[in-house]
């Protein structure tokens, strides 16, 4: 069980960094959604699905799976917010 909970640890900082960055860029709704994705929208359904499919091992890996899904969405939202923060002008594109 310790291995299952430790797998997301090294990159979990990206999620919290993204949440804080979005708040600093005046994007509170995506930041709030990221927090909800991690603990609500991903964790609870995955708890039932992975528990049903893999048994106790699935329940042990639920938090790690929810973290990795949240990190993937976090990086997408961070890129989206950065592009909206500094839109490219025509002179920069060509």
MODELLER restraints for C-alpha pairs under 7 A, 6 or more apart:
rsr = mdl.restraints
at = mdl.atoms
rsr.add(forms.Gaussian(group=physical.xy_distance, feature=features.Distance(at['CA:1:A'], at['CA:60:A']), mean=5.76, stdev=0.5))
rsr.add(forms.Gaussian(group=physical.xy_distance, feature=features.Distance(at['CA:4:A'], at['CA:60:A']), mean=6.04, stdev=0.5))
rsr.add(forms.Gaussian(group=physical.xy_distance, feature=features.Distance(at['CA:4:A'], at['CA:61:A']), mean=5.24, stdev=0.5))
rsr.add(forms.Gaussian(group=physical.xy_distance, feature=features.Distance(at['CA:4:A'], at['CA:64:A']), mean=6.56, stdev=0.5))
rsr.add(forms.Gaussian(group=physical.xy_distance, feature=features.Distance(at['CA:5:A'], at['CA:61:A']), mean=6.90, stdev=0.5))
rsr.add(forms.Gaussian(group=physical.xy_distance, feature=features.Distance(at['CA:5:A'], at['CA:63:A']), mean=6.80, stdev=0.5))
rsr.add(forms.Gaussian(group=physical.xy_distance, feature=features.Distance(at['CA:5:A'], at['CA:64:A']), mean=5.97, stdev=0.5))
rsr.add(forms.Gaussian(group=physical.xy_distance, feature=features.Distance(at['CA:7:A'], at['CA:64:A']), mean=6.52, stdev=0.5))
rsr.add(forms.Gaussian(group=physical.xy_distance, feature=features.Distance(at['CA:8:A'], at['CA:64:A']), mean=5.48, stdev=0.5))
rsr.add(forms.Gaussian(group=physical.xy_distance, feature=features.Distance(at['CA:8:A'], at['CA:67:A']), mean=6.50, stdev=0.5))
rsr.add(forms.Gaussian(group=physical.xy_distance, feature=features.Distance(at['CA:8:A'], at['CA:68:A']), mean=6.79, stdev=0.5))
rsr.add(forms.Gaussian(group=physical.xy_distance, feature=features.Distance(at['CA:14:A'], at['CA:71:A']), mean=6.86, stdev=0.5))
rsr.add(forms.Gaussian(group=physical.xy_distance, feature=features.Distance(at['CA:15:A'], at['CA:71:A']), mean=5.32, stdev=0.5))
rsr.add(forms.Gaussian(group=physical.xy_distance, feature=features.Distance(at['CA:15:A'], at['CA:74:A']), mean=6.03, stdev=0.5))
rsr.add(forms.Gaussian(group=physical.xy_distance, feature=features.Distance(at['CA:18:A'], at['CA:74:A']), mean=6.18, stdev=0.5))
rsr.add(forms.Gaussian(group=physical.xy_distance, feature=features.Distance(at['CA:18:A'], at['CA:78:A']), mean=6.22, stdev=0.5))
rsr.add(forms.Gaussian(group=physical.xy_distance, feature=features.Distance(at['CA:19:A'], at['CA:31:A']), mean=4.81, stdev=0.5))
rsr.add(forms.Gaussian(group=physical.xy_distance, feature=features.Distance(at['CA:19:A'], at['CA:34:A']), mean=6.86, stdev=0.5))
rsr.add(forms.Gaussian(group=physical.xy_distance, feature=features.Distance(at['CA:22:A'], at['CA:28:A']), mean=6.57, stdev=0.5))
rsr.add(forms.Gaussian(group=physical.xy_distance, feature=features.Distance(at['CA:22:A'], at['CA:31:A']), mean=5.61, stdev=0.5))
rsr.add(forms.Gaussian(group=physical.xy_distance, feature=features.Distance(at['CA:22:A'], at['CA:78:A']), mean=7.00, stdev=0.5))
rsr.add(forms.Gaussian(group=physical.xy_distance, feature=features.Distance(at['CA:23:A'], at['CA:31:A']), mean=6.13, stdev=0.5))
rsr.add(forms.Gaussian(group=physical.xy_distance, feature=features.Distance(at['CA:34:A'], at['CA:70:A']), mean=6.67, stdev=0.5))
rsr.add(forms.Gaussian(group=physical.xy_distance, feature=features.Distance(at['CA:34:A'], at['CA:74:A']), mean=6.60, stdev=0.5))
rsr.add(forms.Gaussian(group=physical.xy_distance, feature=features.Distance(at['CA:37:A'], at['CA:70:A']), mean=6.21, stdev=0.5))
rsr.add(forms.Gaussian(group=physical.xy_distance, feature=features.Distance(at['CA:38:A'], at['CA:66:A']), mean=5.74, stdev=0.5))
rsr.add(forms.Gaussian(group=physical.xy_distance, feature=features.Distance(at['CA:38:A'], at['CA:67:A']), mean=6.06, stdev=0.5))
rsr.add(forms.Gaussian(group=physical.xy_distance, feature=features.Distance(at['CA:38:A'], at['CA:70:A']), mean=5.49, stdev=0.5))
rsr.add(forms.Gaussian(group=physical.xy_distance, feature=features.Distance(at['CA:42:A'], at['CA:66:A']), mean=5.33, stdev=0.5))
rsr.add(forms.Gaussian(group=physical.xy_distance, feature=features.Distance(at['CA:43:A'], at['CA:62:A']), mean=6.46, stdev=0.5))
rsr.add(forms.Gaussian(group=physical.xy_distance, feature=features.Distance(at['CA:43:A'], at['CA:63:A']), mean=6.33, stdev=0.5))
rsr.add(forms.Gaussian(group=physical.xy_distance, feature=features.Distance(at['CA:43:A'], at['CA:66:A']), mean=5.39, stdev=0.5))
rsr.add(forms.Gaussian(group=physical.xy_distance, feature=features.Distance(at['CA:46:A'], at['CA:62:A']), mean=5.98, stdev=0.5))
rsr.add(forms.Gaussian(group=physical.xy_distance, feature=features.Distance(at['CA:47:A'], at['CA:59:A']), mean=5.78, stdev=0.5))
rsr.add(forms.Gaussian(group=physical.xy_distance, feature=features.Distance(at['CA:47:A'], at['CA:62:A']), mean=5.68, stdev=0.5))
rsr.add(forms.Gaussian(group=physical.xy_distance, feature=features.Distance(at['CA:50:A'], at['CA:58:A']), mean=4.47, stdev=0.5))
rsr.add(forms.Gaussian(group=physical.xy_distance, feature=features.Distance(at['CA:50:A'], at['CA:59:A']), mean=6.04, stdev=0.5))
rsr.add(forms.Gaussian(group=physical.xy_distance, feature=features.Distance(at['CA:50:A'], at['CA:62:A']), mean=6.81, stdev=0.5))
rsr.add(forms.Gaussian(group=physical.xy_distance, feature=features.Distance(at['CA:51:A'], at['CA:58:A']), mean=4.88, stdev=0.5))
rsr.add(forms.Gaussian(group=physical.xy_distance, feature=features.Distance(at['CA:51:A'], at['CA:59:A']), mean=4.98, stdev=0.5))
